[in-house]
Amino acid sequence: MSTKNKSSIEERVARAASAALAEKRLVSPIDVLVGIGWLDPARLDEWRHRRLPFLEAGVQTNPSKVSAAMRALHEWATENELKPSETAYVARSAGREPLRFSESGEPAIERAYRTHWLSPALTAAEQARLETKAAKPPEIVAVEASHEWKCHRCSATGTWLVMEAEGPACLGCLGFGDLVMLPSGDALLSRRARKASPRSLPVVRWSRNRKRYERVGLLVEPAALGGARKSIEDGPDSA
């Protein structure tokens, strides 16, 4: 790689990392790859649902540039005295399977991807809260079907599905078959229903125009939805 190209990558990494740090008080390799335009959020979402075998399969540049960007991030973070914190990444699926970043799966490479860099201005309590938030498994999401499909477990079909590595799974097989749909639009009702429902699933739909999944509602337990509606009808004292 030429000196000019290396300098350009370092500058782009620094800008993306600075923006992420200002917004979130931490920066991750994923933040940088998205920030410099090498990783489309839609491909990132595919990886989180295990529709990509490893993250780098969705990165739109060659491996040497990715390696250069990872080195640049490490150098930038070290120079700015950021604190490293390793975070586990698991799939957005019922099985919560560990996610792989690189084709080789080498431990050192995987560890570098899992490392988040925290602002040195954070107090110990703030750092602990950020680390806890980062380590929290992503919520399982139900996808509104846009074409014919069959559950890979039982061959059933339906309006909603949850993507697993083996293919789409129906809500019944995952223990969510009794949930009912609450469309987006009423924030108060959604908030109360979700709080009252031990089991709930956000529902997303693929937007062809925006090329991304967008939230369209929430699946909750029937009793929770009924209770939330009643609490609103009864007035603020019942909240």
HELIX and SHEET records of a PDB file:
HELIX    1   1 THR A    3  LYS A   24  1                                  22    
HELIX    2   2 PRO A   29  GLY A   35  1                                   7    
HELIX    3   3 PRO A   41  ARG A   48  1                                   8    
HELIX    4   4 LEU A   55  GLY A   58  5                                   4    
HELIX    5   5 PRO A   63  GLU A   79  1                                  17    
HELIX    6   6 PRO A  107  ARG A  114  1                                   8    
HELIX    7   7 ALA A  124  ALA A  135  1                                  12    
HELIX    8   8 ALA A  187  ALA A  196  1                                  10    
HELIX    9   9 PRO A  222  ASP A  234  1                                  13    
HELIX   10  10 PRO A  236  SER A  238  5                                   3    
SHEET    1   A 3 LEU A  26  VAL A  27  0                                        
SHEET    2   A 3 THR A 115  LEU A 118 -1                                        
SHEET    3   A 3 LYS A  83  GLU A  86 -1                                        
SHEET    1   B 6 GLY A 167  ALA A 169  0                                        
SHEET    2   B 6 TRP A 160  GLU A 164 -1                                        
SHEET    3   B 6 ALA A 142  GLU A 144 -1                                        
SHEET    4   B 6 SER A 200  SER A 207  1                                        
SHEET    5   B 6 ARG A 212  VAL A 220 -1                                        
SHEET    6   B 6 VAL A 180  PRO A 183 -1                                        
END                                                                             
